[in-house]
Amino acid sequence: MQQGLFITLEGIDGVGKTTQALLLKGELERQGYSVLHTFEPGGTKLGSKIRSLLLNPEHEELHSMTEVLLYAADRAQHVAEKVLPALKDGKMVICERFIDSSIAYQGYGLGFEIEAIKTINHWAAGGLWPDLTVYLDGDPAQFLAKTKGDRIEQRTLDYYNRVRRGFLEIAQAEPDRVKVVSAEGTREAVSQRVLQALEGRCG
Ligand code: TMP
């Protein structure tokens, strides 16, 4: 039985997910919660190898279907090895990216059938689903400039605009779970918005 709360942070590259995850972790710990901060892809030792397979720009031959399955494989390992044990321990888990990223990047971005992406990933994650998701929203034209250009980040602005639309449609379809927070402004201002979005649900 899952006991802790599973919170995910989503958003396009460069919007500041790690900064916000760490600020949120600090705040929840100040309130007395025991928190695990983790991320996908690469939140486990094996996952870090999958991450480098996925993101190394030299892997030009990596097939898009392989990409879908590698993200799902990383997720299967991560959920089983790290996320579920922490939740069973009663911890709050703050995870940067989860199934919504696969829906947005591989579904909306690459054009894979959304239902297929959901089915593969529900299976890979053993049915685990976030209790709460904060989607940090920002214009790709502005935020991508802050990225380093890995295999995914080298994709076009059109691709990233589709990914953003995907996240916004997910949020619209599930307003109780997914809160949209603007990623614009200082990290403190964004952090305040994140806390407000979670108010009443935790902390
Ligand atoms: P990161 O930069 O947030 O660590 O994520 C690595 C990249 O992987 C980022 O460009 C988003 C991408 N990604 C997907 O395309 N699908 C997924 O399911 C996940 C988890 C990440």
Boltz pocket constraint, residues with backbone or C-beta under 6 A from the ligand:
constraints:
  - pocket:
      binder: B
      contacts: [[A, 13], [A, 39], [A, 40], [A, 41], [A, 55], [A, 71], [A, 96], [A, 97], [A, 98], [A, 99], [A, 101], [A, 102], [A, 103], [A, 105], [A, 106], [A, 152], [A, 153]]
      max_distance: 6.0
